Structures are given as C-alpha cells and as structure tokens.
C-alpha cells in the first residue's frame, strides 16, 4: 500500500511538472481541475466584494428604510385619526398665545406702561430717586426694556409697590432687588431712625415686535448667515 501511495503521489506531481503556460489545453487533468477551481474561487470572491456585497448593503438599507416608513405611517395614521382633536388643541394654543401677546404692549404703549409703573410707586407714597429706562434689547420675538429703579419709603409700602407691579395688566418683572436702610453716615438723603428703607432694582418690561421690526430682524439674521457662509467658504 505504501508503494501504491507513493506511486500515486509521484503520478500527481508528475502532472504538474513542465507545464507550458502557453498551452493550457494540453495540460493533464489534475492541473486543469486545479486551475479551474482556483479561477472559480477568485471569480466568486471578486463577484462577492464587487457586486453582491453592495447589493446586500443596499438590501439592508432598504429594509431599514421600510421600518422607518412603517413607523412614520403609524404616526401619521394616529394623527389622522385624532385630526379633529389636534385642530381643537391648535385653536386653544393660538388663543393662549394671543392672550399672552395682549399682555405685551406695543411700541406705542410703552410710555403708558412706564407711567403706570411710576404711578404704582407714587400711589404707595414712595419717593423715586431714580427711574431710568435703559437700552432696548431686541430678542427673536419680543423686545425687552430694562428700567433702573431706586425708591425710598416704608417697608410695607415697598412690598405693596412690588405687588402692584406684579399685578399690572402688562408683564413687568423685578430683578436684582437690594433693600437697605439709608443713613447719614452713608451719605444718603434719608436720615436713619425714620423707619424708611431704600430699594434698588431693575424692572424689566417686554413688548412684542411690530411687523417692520420682525422683518428687519429676519433680514439681519439672513445677512449674518450669508456673511458667515461666505467667510467659511473663503477659508
């Protein structure tokens, strides 16, 4: 058996000796089969990585998109079923926004609001030592006006003034409140021992932007975005 096995090995090896690469049709059977097997393997591997792998990836992407579309369909179906209720909620939100906007004065009403704040203090017997509107700050949907305040009066009158400001029909908020007891030693005009206090604060009131200001704001943002894009492209 050893002799037959050795003979078989020699026969196989002899078929691979002295092969003429220019005449593959004259090769023995085993080299032809080996060449066919290698060629087929190479073709299959190249086809897999060159064609089949891309198709498999595309199939996976389509399957993922199908799941996303199904989820979107379910969401839209639920919205369609609740369309009437959503419309009612939209109307409620619009009414709520309108109510909030009514609490914001327009540009023409700001003077009247400032007068209301001043009258709220005078009505409580407070003495205004400072009432200075600051620079208007333009936000995305509204404008903010800070007002530096300094008033003096009795403790309960100052508290009532803060309550009156909070209860104005327009939105006014008080920030950075500092209450001190003035005295002659501090160079204040109100002597100590009188029971009077001094309050410093920043009142902030808000107003909605009129259509011209909204358009101006929009154009400014568009211009800034365009300049930023141009600067980024230049780099």
Biotite code that builds the C-alpha atoms (Angstrom):
import biotite.structure as struc

atoms = struc.array([
    struc.Atom([0.000, 0.000, 0.000], chain_id="A", res_id=1, res_name="UNK", atom_name="CA", element="C"),
    struc.Atom([2.906, 2.342, 0.734], chain_id="A", res_id=2, res_name="UNK", atom_name="CA", element="C"),
    struc.Atom([4.302, 1.647, -2.681], chain_id="A", res_id=3, res_name="UNK", atom_name="CA", element="C"),
    struc.Atom([0.947, 2.363, -4.331], chain_id="A", res_id=4, res_name="UNK", atom_name="CA", element="C"),
    struc.Atom([0.505, 5.592, -2.318], chain_id="A", res_id=5, res_name="UNK", atom_name="CA", element="C"),
    struc.Atom([3.987, 6.790, -3.244], chain_id="A", res_id=6, res_name="UNK", atom_name="CA", element="C"),
    struc.Atom([3.285, 5.930, -6.843], chain_id="A", res_id=7, res_name="UNK", atom_name="CA", element="C"),
    struc.Atom([0.042, 7.943, -6.688], chain_id="A", res_id=8, res_name="UNK", atom_name="CA", element="C"),
    struc.Atom([1.870, 10.956, -5.220], chain_id="A", res_id=9, res_name="UNK", atom_name="CA", element="C"),
    struc.Atom([4.548, 10.732, -7.904], chain_id="A", res_id=10, res_name="UNK", atom_name="CA", element="C"),
    struc.Atom([1.861, 10.480, -10.606], chain_id="A", res_id=11, res_name="UNK", atom_name="CA", element="C"),
    struc.Atom([0.102, 13.593, -9.267], chain_id="A", res_id=12, res_name="UNK", atom_name="CA", element="C"),
    struc.Atom([3.335, 15.562, -9.001], chain_id="A", res_id=13, res_name="UNK", atom_name="CA", element="C"),
    struc.Atom([4.399, 14.493, -12.445], chain_id="A", res_id=14, res_name="UNK", atom_name="CA", element="C"),
    struc.Atom([1.228, 16.024, -13.913], chain_id="A", res_id=15, res_name="UNK", atom_name="CA", element="C"),
    struc.Atom([2.250, 19.425, -12.551], chain_id="A", res_id=16, res_name="UNK", atom_name="CA", element="C"),
    struc.Atom([5.794, 19.292, -13.884], chain_id="A", res_id=17, res_name="UNK", atom_name="CA", element="C"),
    struc.Atom([6.908, 21.054, -17.034], chain_id="A", res_id=18, res_name="UNK", atom_name="CA", element="C"),
    struc.Atom([3.542, 22.683, -17.703], chain_id="A", res_id=19, res_name="UNK", atom_name="CA", element="C"),
    struc.Atom([3.525, 25.014, -20.688], chain_id="A", res_id=20, res_name="UNK", atom_name="CA", element="C"),
    struc.Atom([1.565, 28.156, -19.664], chain_id="A", res_id=21, res_name="UNK", atom_name="CA", element="C"),
    struc.Atom([1.006, 28.941, -23.330], chain_id="A", res_id=22, res_name="UNK", atom_name="CA", element="C"),
    struc.Atom([-0.744, 25.626, -23.982], chain_id="A", res_id=23, res_name="UNK", atom_name="CA", element="C"),
    struc.Atom([-3.154, 25.044, -21.059], chain_id="A", res_id=24, res_name="UNK", atom_name="CA", element="C"),
    struc.Atom([-5.357, 22.911, -23.275], chain_id="A", res_id=25, res_name="UNK", atom_name="CA", element="C"),
    struc.Atom([-2.630, 20.262, -23.388], chain_id="A", res_id=26, res_name="UNK", atom_name="CA", element="C"),
    struc.Atom([-2.230, 20.055, -19.604], chain_id="A", res_id=27, res_name="UNK", atom_name="CA", element="C"),
    struc.Atom([-3.108, 16.858, -17.772], chain_id="A", res_id=28, res_name="UNK", atom_name="CA", element="C"),
    struc.Atom([-6.440, 16.515, -15.994], chain_id="A", res_id=29, res_name="UNK", atom_name="CA", element="C"),
    struc.Atom([-5.363, 17.451, -12.476], chain_id="A", res_id=30, res_name="UNK", atom_name="CA", element="C"),
    struc.Atom([-3.713, 20.780, -13.403], chain_id="A", res_id=31, res_name="UNK", atom_name="CA", element="C"),
    struc.Atom([-6.800, 21.673, -15.421], chain_id="A", res_id=32, res_name="UNK", atom_name="CA", element="C"),
    struc.Atom([-9.083, 20.891, -12.466], chain_id="A", res_id=33, res_name="UNK", atom_name="CA", element="C"),
    struc.Atom([-6.849, 22.820, -10.044], chain_id="A", res_id=34, res_name="UNK", atom_name="CA", element="C"),
    struc.Atom([-6.721, 25.824, -12.377], chain_id="A", res_id=35, res_name="UNK", atom_name="CA", element="C"),
    struc.Atom([-10.483, 25.744, -12.827], chain_id="A", res_id=36, res_name="UNK", atom_name="CA", element="C"),
    struc.Atom([-11.018, 25.560, -9.056], chain_id="A", res_id=37, res_name="UNK", atom_name="CA", element="C"),
    struc.Atom([-8.675, 28.494, -8.347], chain_id="A", res_id=38, res_name="UNK", atom_name="CA", element="C"),
    struc.Atom([-10.182, 30.572, -11.151], chain_id="A", res_id=39, res_name="UNK", atom_name="CA", element="C"),
    struc.Atom([-13.723, 29.860, -9.971], chain_id="A", res_id=40, res_name="UNK", atom_name="CA", element="C"),
    struc.Atom([-12.807, 30.789, -6.378], chain_id="A", res_id=41, res_name="UNK", atom_name="CA", element="C"),
    struc.Atom([-11.200, 34.056, -7.473], chain_id="A", res_id=42, res_name="UNK", atom_name="CA", element="C"),
    struc.Atom([-14.203, 34.944, -9.634], chain_id="A", res_id=43, res_name="UNK", atom_name="CA", element="C"),
    struc.Atom([-16.642, 34.178, -6.824], chain_id="A", res_id=44, res_name="UNK", atom_name="CA", element="C"),
    struc.Atom([-14.646, 36.257, -4.312], chain_id="A", res_id=45, res_name="UNK", atom_name="CA", element="C"),
    struc.Atom([-14.349, 39.194, -6.700], chain_id="A", res_id=46, res_name="UNK", atom_name="CA", element="C"),
    struc.Atom([-18.026, 38.985, -7.576], chain_id="A", res_id=47, res_name="UNK", atom_name="CA", element="C"),
    struc.Atom([-18.945, 38.965, -3.888], chain_id="A", res_id=48, res_name="UNK", atom_name="CA", element="C"),
    struc.Atom([-16.897, 42.011, -2.967], chain_id="A", res_id=49, res_name="UNK", atom_name="CA", element="C"),
    struc.Atom([-17.551, 43.811, -6.231], chain_id="A", res_id=50, res_name="UNK", atom_name="CA", element="C"),
    struc.Atom([-21.258, 43.211, -6.751], chain_id="A", res_id=51, res_name="UNK", atom_name="CA", element="C"),
    struc.Atom([-23.020, 41.043, -4.205], chain_id="A", res_id=52, res_name="UNK", atom_name="CA", element="C"),
    struc.Atom([-21.743, 42.907, -1.111], chain_id="A", res_id=53, res_name="UNK", atom_name="CA", element="C"),
    struc.Atom([-23.065, 46.223, -2.437], chain_id="A", res_id=54, res_name="UNK", atom_name="CA", element="C"),
    struc.Atom([-26.406, 44.641, -3.223], chain_id="A", res_id=55, res_name="UNK", atom_name="CA", element="C"),
    struc.Atom([-26.593, 43.131, 0.262], chain_id="A", res_id=56, res_name="UNK", atom_name="CA", element="C"),
    struc.Atom([-25.842, 46.529, 1.799], chain_id="A", res_id=57, res_name="UNK", atom_name="CA", element="C"),
    struc.Atom([-28.475, 48.143, -0.415], chain_id="A", res_id=58, res_name="UNK", atom_name="CA", element="C"),
    struc.Atom([-30.964, 45.481, 0.676], chain_id="A", res_id=59, res_name="UNK", atom_name="CA", element="C"),
    struc.Atom([-30.180, 46.181, 4.349], chain_id="A", res_id=60, res_name="UNK", atom_name="CA", element="C"),
    struc.Atom([-30.635, 49.924, 3.763], chain_id="A", res_id=61, res_name="UNK", atom_name="CA", element="C"),
    struc.Atom([-33.988, 49.344, 2.075], chain_id="A", res_id=62, res_name="UNK", atom_name="CA", element="C"),
    struc.Atom([-35.083, 47.126, 4.956], chain_id="A", res_id=63, res_name="UNK", atom_name="CA", element="C"),
    struc.Atom([-34.166, 49.844, 7.471], chain_id="A", res_id=64, res_name="UNK", atom_name="CA", element="C"),
    struc.Atom([-35.998, 52.435, 5.380], chain_id="A", res_id=65, res_name="UNK", atom_name="CA", element="C"),
    struc.Atom([-39.028, 50.180, 5.314], chain_id="A", res_id=66, res_name="UNK", atom_name="CA", element="C"),
    struc.Atom([-39.101, 50.099, 9.124], chain_id="A", res_id=67, res_name="UNK", atom_name="CA", element="C"),
    struc.Atom([-38.773, 53.903, 9.265], chain_id="A", res_id=68, res_name="UNK", atom_name="CA", element="C"),
    struc.Atom([-41.596, 54.340, 6.753], chain_id="A", res_id=69, res_name="UNK", atom_name="CA", element="C"),
    struc.Atom([-43.813, 51.974, 8.718], chain_id="A", res_id=70, res_name="UNK", atom_name="CA", element="C"),
    struc.Atom([-43.174, 53.965, 11.912], chain_id="A", res_id=71, res_name="UNK", atom_name="CA", element="C"),
    struc.Atom([-43.918, 57.220, 10.077], chain_id="A", res_id=72, res_name="UNK", atom_name="CA", element="C"),
    struc.Atom([-47.089, 55.698, 8.657], chain_id="A", res_id=73, res_name="UNK", atom_name="CA", element="C"),
    struc.Atom([-48.269, 54.694, 12.136], chain_id="A", res_id=74, res_name="UNK", atom_name="CA", element="C"),
    struc.Atom([-47.558, 58.203, 13.454], chain_id="A", res_id=75, res_name="UNK", atom_name="CA", element="C"),
    struc.Atom([-49.420, 59.894, 10.612], chain_id="A", res_id=76, res_name="UNK", atom_name="CA", element="C"),
    struc.Atom([-52.276, 57.423, 10.925], chain_id="A", res_id=77, res_name="UNK", atom_name="CA", element="C"),
    struc.Atom([-52.636, 58.277, 14.604], chain_id="A", res_id=78, res_name="UNK", atom_name="CA", element="C"),
    struc.Atom([-52.565, 61.974, 13.733], chain_id="A", res_id=79, res_name="UNK", atom_name="CA", element="C"),
    struc.Atom([-55.203, 61.469, 11.048], chain_id="A", res_id=80, res_name="UNK", atom_name="CA", element="C"),
    struc.Atom([-57.424, 59.629, 13.497], chain_id="A", res_id=81, res_name="UNK", atom_name="CA", element="C"),
    struc.Atom([-57.030, 62.449, 16.057], chain_id="A", res_id=82, res_name="UNK", atom_name="CA", element="C"),
    struc.Atom([-57.104, 65.250, 13.473], chain_id="A", res_id=83, res_name="UNK", atom_name="CA", element="C"),
    struc.Atom([-60.203, 66.949, 14.890], chain_id="A", res_id=84, res_name="UNK", atom_name="CA", element="C"),
    struc.Atom([-58.778, 66.856, 18.411], chain_id="A", res_id=85, res_name="UNK", atom_name="CA", element="C"),
    struc.Atom([-55.442, 68.215, 17.194], chain_id="A", res_id=86, res_name="UNK", atom_name="CA", element="C"),
    struc.Atom([-57.228, 71.076, 15.447], chain_id="A", res_id=87, res_name="UNK", atom_name="CA", element="C"),
    struc.Atom([-59.029, 71.931, 18.677], chain_id="A", res_id=88, res_name="UNK", atom_name="CA", element="C"),
    struc.Atom([-55.720, 71.881, 20.550], chain_id="A", res_id=89, res_name="UNK", atom_name="CA", element="C"),
    struc.Atom([-54.188, 74.128, 17.904], chain_id="A", res_id=90, res_name="UNK", atom_name="CA", element="C"),
    struc.Atom([-57.007, 76.647, 18.344], chain_id="A", res_id=91, res_name="UNK", atom_name="CA", element="C"),
    struc.Atom([-56.554, 76.530, 22.113], chain_id="A", res_id=92, res_name="UNK", atom_name="CA", element="C"),
    struc.Atom([-52.825, 77.152, 21.781], chain_id="A", res_id=93, res_name="UNK", atom_name="CA", element="C"),
    struc.Atom([-53.427, 80.035, 19.384], chain_id="A", res_id=94, res_name="UNK", atom_name="CA", element="C"),
    struc.Atom([-55.907, 81.585, 21.817], chain_id="A", res_id=95, res_name="UNK", atom_name="CA", element="C"),
    struc.Atom([-53.411, 81.172, 24.651], chain_id="A", res_id=96, res_name="UNK", atom_name="CA", element="C"),
    struc.Atom([-50.651, 82.805, 22.600], chain_id="A", res_id=97, res_name="UNK", atom_name="CA", element="C"),
    struc.Atom([-52.997, 85.651, 21.730], chain_id="A", res_id=98, res_name="UNK", atom_name="CA", element="C"),
    struc.Atom([-53.754, 86.174, 25.422], chain_id="A", res_id=99, res_name="UNK", atom_name="CA", element="C"),
    struc.Atom([-50.047, 86.287, 26.196], chain_id="A", res_id=100, res_name="UNK", atom_name="CA", element="C"),
    struc.Atom([-49.428, 88.740, 23.370], chain_id="A", res_id=101, res_name="UNK", atom_name="CA", element="C"),
    struc.Atom([-52.106, 91.008, 24.787], chain_id="A", res_id=102, res_name="UNK", atom_name="CA", element="C"),
    struc.Atom([-50.030, 91.241, 27.955], chain_id="A", res_id=103, res_name="UNK", atom_name="CA", element="C"),
    struc.Atom([-47.159, 92.613, 25.908], chain_id="A", res_id=104, res_name="UNK", atom_name="CA", element="C"),
    struc.Atom([-47.549, 96.260, 24.961], chain_id="A", res_id=105, res_name="UNK", atom_name="CA", element="C"),
    struc.Atom([-46.690, 97.580, 21.551], chain_id="A", res_id=106, res_name="UNK", atom_name="CA", element="C"),
    struc.Atom([-44.094, 100.235, 20.905], chain_id="A", res_id=107, res_name="UNK", atom_name="CA", element="C"),
    struc.Atom([-46.739, 102.988, 21.112], chain_id="A", res_id=108, res_name="UNK", atom_name="CA", element="C"),
    struc.Atom([-47.970, 101.724, 24.509], chain_id="A", res_id=109, res_name="UNK", atom_name="CA", element="C"),
    struc.Atom([-44.594, 101.691, 26.244], chain_id="A", res_id=110, res_name="UNK", atom_name="CA", element="C"),
    struc.Atom([-44.863, 105.275, 27.512], chain_id="A", res_id=111, res_name="UNK", atom_name="CA", element="C"),
    struc.Atom([-48.200, 104.490, 29.143], chain_id="A", res_id=112, res_name="UNK", atom_name="CA", element="C"),
    struc.Atom([-46.706, 101.406, 30.797], chain_id="A", res_id=113, res_name="UNK", atom_name="CA", element="C"),
    struc.Atom([-43.780, 103.391, 32.185], chain_id="A", res_id=114, res_name="UNK", atom_name="CA", element="C"),
    struc.Atom([-46.293, 105.870, 33.571], chain_id="A", res_id=115, res_name="UNK", atom_name="CA", element="C"),
    struc.Atom([-48.218, 103.003, 35.205], chain_id="A", res_id=116, res_name="UNK", atom_name="CA", element="C"),
    struc.Atom([-45.062, 101.789, 36.945], chain_id="A", res_id=117, res_name="UNK", atom_name="CA", element="C"),
    struc.Atom([-44.322, 105.284, 38.183], chain_id="A", res_id=118, res_name="UNK", atom_name="CA", element="C"),
    struc.Atom([-47.898, 105.777, 39.398], chain_id="A", res_id=119, res_name="UNK", atom_name="CA", element="C"),
    struc.Atom([-47.765, 102.436, 41.231], chain_id="A", res_id=120, res_name="UNK", atom_name="CA", element="C"),
    struc.Atom([-44.890, 103.789, 43.315], chain_id="A", res_id=121, res_name="UNK", atom_name="CA", element="C"),
    struc.Atom([-46.328, 107.262, 43.830], chain_id="A", res_id=122, res_name="UNK", atom_name="CA", element="C"),
    struc.Atom([-49.665, 105.758, 44.832], chain_id="A", res_id=123, res_name="UNK", atom_name="CA", element="C"),
    struc.Atom([-47.915, 103.890, 47.651], chain_id="A", res_id=124, res_name="UNK", atom_name="CA", element="C"),
    struc.Atom([-46.239, 107.057, 48.897], chain_id="A", res_id=125, res_name="UNK", atom_name="CA", element="C"),
    struc.Atom([-42.776, 106.107, 47.651], chain_id="A", res_id=126, res_name="UNK", atom_name="CA", element="C"),
    struc.Atom([-40.208, 108.637, 46.579], chain_id="A", res_id=127, res_name="UNK", atom_name="CA", element="C"),
    struc.Atom([-38.476, 107.901, 43.271], chain_id="A", res_id=128, res_name="UNK", atom_name="CA", element="C"),
    struc.Atom([-34.799, 108.738, 43.430], chain_id="A", res_id=129, res_name="UNK", atom_name="CA", element="C"),
    struc.Atom([-34.054, 107.009, 40.128], chain_id="A", res_id=130, res_name="UNK", atom_name="CA", element="C"),
    struc.Atom([-36.253, 105.966, 37.227], chain_id="A", res_id=131, res_name="UNK", atom_name="CA", element="C"),
    struc.Atom([-34.066, 105.437, 34.162], chain_id="A", res_id=132, res_name="UNK", atom_name="CA", element="C"),
    struc.Atom([-35.107, 103.282, 31.190], chain_id="A", res_id=133, res_name="UNK", atom_name="CA", element="C"),
    struc.Atom([-32.155, 101.505, 29.622], chain_id="A", res_id=134, res_name="UNK", atom_name="CA", element="C"),
    struc.Atom([-31.263, 100.267, 26.177], chain_id="A", res_id=135, res_name="UNK", atom_name="CA", element="C"),
    struc.Atom([-33.936, 98.194, 24.450], chain_id="A", res_id=136, res_name="UNK", atom_name="CA", element="C"),
    struc.Atom([-32.811, 94.599, 23.861], chain_id="A", res_id=137, res_name="UNK", atom_name="CA", element="C"),
    struc.Atom([-34.289, 93.025, 20.731], chain_id="A", res_id=138, res_name="UNK", atom_name="CA", element="C"),
    struc.Atom([-34.930, 89.307, 21.045], chain_id="A", res_id=139, res_name="UNK", atom_name="CA", element="C"),
    struc.Atom([-36.228, 86.872, 18.437], chain_id="A", res_id=140, res_name="UNK", atom_name="CA", element="C"),
    struc.Atom([-39.919, 87.524, 19.068], chain_id="A", res_id=141, res_name="UNK", atom_name="CA", element="C"),
    struc.Atom([-40.050, 90.384, 21.552], chain_id="A", res_id=142, res_name="UNK", atom_name="CA", element="C"),
    struc.Atom([-38.185, 93.415, 22.848], chain_id="A", res_id=143, res_name="UNK", atom_name="CA", element="C"),
    struc.Atom([-37.001, 93.812, 26.427], chain_id="A", res_id=144, res_name="UNK", atom_name="CA", element="C"),
    struc.Atom([-36.695, 97.174, 28.203], chain_id="A", res_id=145, res_name="UNK", atom_name="CA", element="C"),
    struc.Atom([-34.749, 97.324, 31.491], chain_id="A", res_id=146, res_name="UNK", atom_name="CA", element="C"),
    struc.Atom([-35.539, 100.176, 33.887], chain_id="A", res_id=147, res_name="UNK", atom_name="CA", element="C"),
    struc.Atom([-33.196, 101.101, 36.725], chain_id="A", res_id=148, res_name="UNK", atom_name="CA", element="C"),
    struc.Atom([-35.223, 101.942, 39.845], chain_id="A", res_id=149, res_name="UNK", atom_name="CA", element="C"),
    struc.Atom([-34.347, 103.407, 43.214], chain_id="A", res_id=150, res_name="UNK", atom_name="CA", element="C"),
    struc.Atom([-37.195, 104.255, 45.587], chain_id="A", res_id=151, res_name="UNK", atom_name="CA", element="C"),
    struc.Atom([-37.422, 105.028, 49.266], chain_id="A", res_id=152, res_name="UNK", atom_name="CA", element="C"),
    struc.Atom([-40.323, 104.526, 51.648], chain_id="A", res_id=153, res_name="UNK", atom_name="CA", element="C"),
    struc.Atom([-41.688, 102.327, 54.371], chain_id="A", res_id=154, res_name="UNK", atom_name="CA", element="C"),
    struc.Atom([-41.236, 98.581, 54.348], chain_id="A", res_id=155, res_name="UNK", atom_name="CA", element="C"),
    struc.Atom([-44.890, 97.698, 53.760], chain_id="A", res_id=156, res_name="UNK", atom_name="CA", element="C"),
    struc.Atom([-45.231, 100.385, 51.086], chain_id="A", res_id=157, res_name="UNK", atom_name="CA", element="C"),
    struc.Atom([-42.260, 98.969, 49.199], chain_id="A", res_id=158, res_name="UNK", atom_name="CA", element="C"),
    struc.Atom([-43.773, 95.477, 49.435], chain_id="A", res_id=159, res_name="UNK", atom_name="CA", element="C"),
    struc.Atom([-47.127, 96.771, 48.197], chain_id="A", res_id=160, res_name="UNK", atom_name="CA", element="C"),
    struc.Atom([-45.388, 98.544, 45.314], chain_id="A", res_id=161, res_name="UNK", atom_name="CA", element="C"),
    struc.Atom([-43.718, 95.264, 44.269], chain_id="A", res_id=162, res_name="UNK", atom_name="CA", element="C"),
    struc.Atom([-47.108, 93.534, 44.450], chain_id="A", res_id=163, res_name="UNK", atom_name="CA", element="C"),
    struc.Atom([-48.756, 96.278, 42.393], chain_id="A", res_id=164, res_name="UNK", atom_name="CA", element="C"),
    struc.Atom([-46.072, 95.980, 39.721], chain_id="A", res_id=165, res_name="UNK", atom_name="CA", element="C"),
    struc.Atom([-46.612, 92.217, 39.567], chain_id="A", res_id=166, res_name="UNK", atom_name="CA", element="C"),
    struc.Atom([-50.357, 92.730, 39.144], chain_id="A", res_id=167, res_name="UNK", atom_name="CA", element="C"),
    struc.Atom([-50.135, 95.206, 36.285], chain_id="A", res_id=168, res_name="UNK", atom_name="CA", element="C"),
    struc.Atom([-52.070, 94.209, 33.183], chain_id="A", res_id=169, res_name="UNK", atom_name="CA", element="C"),
    struc.Atom([-48.769, 94.195, 31.303], chain_id="A", res_id=170, res_name="UNK", atom_name="CA", element="C"),
    struc.Atom([-45.851, 91.913, 32.140], chain_id="A", res_id=171, res_name="UNK", atom_name="CA", element="C"),
    struc.Atom([-43.293, 93.630, 34.393], chain_id="A", res_id=172, res_name="UNK", atom_name="CA", element="C"),
    struc.Atom([-40.710, 91.727, 36.449], chain_id="A", res_id=173, res_name="UNK", atom_name="CA", element="C"),
    struc.Atom([-38.355, 92.958, 39.139], chain_id="A", res_id=174, res_name="UNK", atom_name="CA", element="C"),
    struc.Atom([-34.751, 91.759, 39.255], chain_id="A", res_id=175, res_name="UNK", atom_name="CA", element="C"),
    struc.Atom([-31.675, 92.293, 41.439], chain_id="A", res_id=176, res_name="UNK", atom_name="CA", element="C"),
    struc.Atom([-33.603, 93.724, 44.366], chain_id="A", res_id=177, res_name="UNK", atom_name="CA", element="C"),
    struc.Atom([-31.442, 95.319, 47.056], chain_id="A", res_id=178, res_name="UNK", atom_name="CA", element="C"),
    struc.Atom([-33.123, 96.836, 50.153], chain_id="A", res_id=179, res_name="UNK", atom_name="CA", element="C"),
    struc.Atom([-31.047, 98.927, 52.511], chain_id="A", res_id=180, res_name="UNK", atom_name="CA", element="C"),
    struc.Atom([-31.630, 101.257, 55.438], chain_id="A", res_id=181, res_name="UNK", atom_name="CA", element="C"),
    struc.Atom([-30.212, 104.625, 54.437], chain_id="A", res_id=182, res_name="UNK", atom_name="CA", element="C"),
    struc.Atom([-28.481, 106.850, 56.968], chain_id="A", res_id=183, res_name="UNK", atom_name="CA", element="C"),
    struc.Atom([-26.467, 109.996, 57.216], chain_id="A", res_id=184, res_name="UNK", atom_name="CA", element="C"),
    struc.Atom([-23.270, 108.046, 57.767], chain_id="A", res_id=185, res_name="UNK", atom_name="CA", element="C"),
    struc.Atom([-23.651, 106.564, 54.304], chain_id="A", res_id=186, res_name="UNK", atom_name="CA", element="C"),
    struc.Atom([-24.243, 109.928, 52.690], chain_id="A", res_id=187, res_name="UNK", atom_name="CA", element="C"),
    struc.Atom([-27.897, 109.205, 51.983], chain_id="A", res_id=188, res_name="UNK", atom_name="CA", element="C"),
    struc.Atom([-30.607, 111.866, 51.892], chain_id="A", res_id=189, res_name="UNK", atom_name="CA", element="C"),
    struc.Atom([-32.912, 109.956, 54.298], chain_id="A", res_id=190, res_name="UNK", atom_name="CA", element="C"),
    struc.Atom([-31.767, 110.009, 57.925], chain_id="A", res_id=191, res_name="UNK", atom_name="CA", element="C"),
    struc.Atom([-31.654, 106.822, 59.966], chain_id="A", res_id=192, res_name="UNK", atom_name="CA", element="C"),
    struc.Atom([-34.259, 106.180, 62.624], chain_id="A", res_id=193, res_name="UNK", atom_name="CA", element="C"),
    struc.Atom([-37.166, 107.257, 60.420], chain_id="A", res_id=194, res_name="UNK", atom_name="CA", element="C"),
    struc.Atom([-38.209, 103.670, 59.530], chain_id="A", res_id=195, res_name="UNK", atom_name="CA", element="C"),
    struc.Atom([-37.649, 104.326, 55.842], chain_id="A", res_id=196, res_name="UNK", atom_name="CA", element="C"),
    struc.Atom([-35.923, 101.888, 53.518], chain_id="A", res_id=197, res_name="UNK", atom_name="CA", element="C"),
    struc.Atom([-34.354, 102.269, 50.106], chain_id="A", res_id=198, res_name="UNK", atom_name="CA", element="C"),
    struc.Atom([-34.854, 99.715, 47.376], chain_id="A", res_id=199, res_name="UNK", atom_name="CA", element="C"),
    struc.Atom([-32.810, 99.405, 44.231], chain_id="A", res_id=200, res_name="UNK", atom_name="CA", element="C"),
    struc.Atom([-33.989, 97.071, 41.481], chain_id="A", res_id=201, res_name="UNK", atom_name="CA", element="C"),
    struc.Atom([-34.140, 96.554, 37.762], chain_id="A", res_id=202, res_name="UNK", atom_name="CA", element="C"),
    struc.Atom([-37.644, 96.366, 36.348], chain_id="A", res_id=203, res_name="UNK", atom_name="CA", element="C"),
    struc.Atom([-37.918, 94.557, 33.059], chain_id="A", res_id=204, res_name="UNK", atom_name="CA", element="C"),
    struc.Atom([-40.882, 95.018, 30.806], chain_id="A", res_id=205, res_name="UNK", atom_name="CA", element="C"),
    struc.Atom([-41.489, 93.448, 27.454], chain_id="A", res_id=206, res_name="UNK", atom_name="CA", element="C"),
    struc.Atom([-43.257, 94.343, 24.239], chain_id="A", res_id=207, res_name="UNK", atom_name="CA", element="C"),
    struc.Atom([-43.957, 92.486, 21.050], chain_id="A", res_id=208, res_name="UNK", atom_name="CA", element="C"),
    struc.Atom([-42.167, 93.402, 17.836], chain_id="A", res_id=209, res_name="UNK", atom_name="CA", element="C"),
    struc.Atom([-44.194, 95.136, 15.167], chain_id="A", res_id=210, res_name="UNK", atom_name="CA", element="C"),
    struc.Atom([-44.145, 93.656, 11.626], chain_id="A", res_id=211, res_name="UNK", atom_name="CA", element="C"),
    struc.Atom([-41.444, 96.089, 10.463], chain_id="A", res_id=212, res_name="UNK", atom_name="CA", element="C"),
    struc.Atom([-39.157, 95.078, 13.335], chain_id="A", res_id=213, res_name="UNK", atom_name="CA", element="C"),
    struc.Atom([-39.799, 91.378, 12.690], chain_id="A", res_id=214, res_name="UNK", atom_name="CA", element="C"),
    struc.Atom([-38.881, 91.818, 9.035], chain_id="A", res_id=215, res_name="UNK", atom_name="CA", element="C"),
    struc.Atom([-35.800, 93.841, 9.944], chain_id="A", res_id=216, res_name="UNK", atom_name="CA", element="C"),
    struc.Atom([-34.773, 91.136, 12.398], chain_id="A", res_id=217, res_name="UNK", atom_name="CA", element="C"),
    struc.Atom([-35.267, 88.437, 9.765], chain_id="A", res_id=218, res_name="UNK", atom_name="CA", element="C"),
    struc.Atom([-33.206, 90.321, 7.192], chain_id="A", res_id=219, res_name="UNK", atom_name="CA", element="C"),
    struc.Atom([-30.427, 90.929, 9.697], chain_id="A", res_id=220, res_name="UNK", atom_name="CA", element="C"),
    struc.Atom([-30.243, 87.227, 10.575], chain_id="A", res_id=221, res_name="UNK", atom_name="CA", element="C"),
    struc.Atom([-30.258, 86.252, 6.890], chain_id="A", res_id=222, res_name="UNK", atom_name="CA", element="C"),
    struc.Atom([-27.482, 88.738, 6.176], chain_id="A", res_id=223, res_name="UNK", atom_name="CA", element="C"),
    struc.Atom([-25.410, 87.470, 9.100], chain_id="A", res_id=224, res_name="UNK", atom_name="CA", element="C"),
    struc.Atom([-25.870, 83.865, 7.973], chain_id="A", res_id=225, res_name="UNK", atom_name="CA", element="C"),
    struc.Atom([-24.870, 84.783, 4.418], chain_id="A", res_id=226, res_name="UNK", atom_name="CA", element="C"),
    struc.Atom([-21.742, 86.596, 5.610], chain_id="A", res_id=227, res_name="UNK", atom_name="CA", element="C"),
    struc.Atom([-20.805, 83.676, 7.873], chain_id="A", res_id=228, res_name="UNK", atom_name="CA", element="C"),
    struc.Atom([-21.248, 81.269, 4.968], chain_id="A", res_id=229, res_name="UNK", atom_name="CA", element="C"),
    struc.Atom([-19.133, 83.474, 2.709], chain_id="A", res_id=230, res_name="UNK", atom_name="CA", element="C"),
    struc.Atom([-16.428, 83.720, 5.363], chain_id="A", res_id=231, res_name="UNK", atom_name="CA", element="C"),
    struc.Atom([-16.425, 79.962, 5.815], chain_id="A", res_id=232, res_name="UNK", atom_name="CA", element="C"),
    struc.Atom([-16.187, 79.416, 2.065], chain_id="A", res_id=233, res_name="UNK", atom_name="CA", element="C"),
    struc.Atom([-13.306, 81.890, 1.867], chain_id="A", res_id=234, res_name="UNK", atom_name="CA", element="C"),
    struc.Atom([-11.345, 79.831, 4.352], chain_id="A", res_id=235, res_name="UNK", atom_name="CA", element="C"),
])
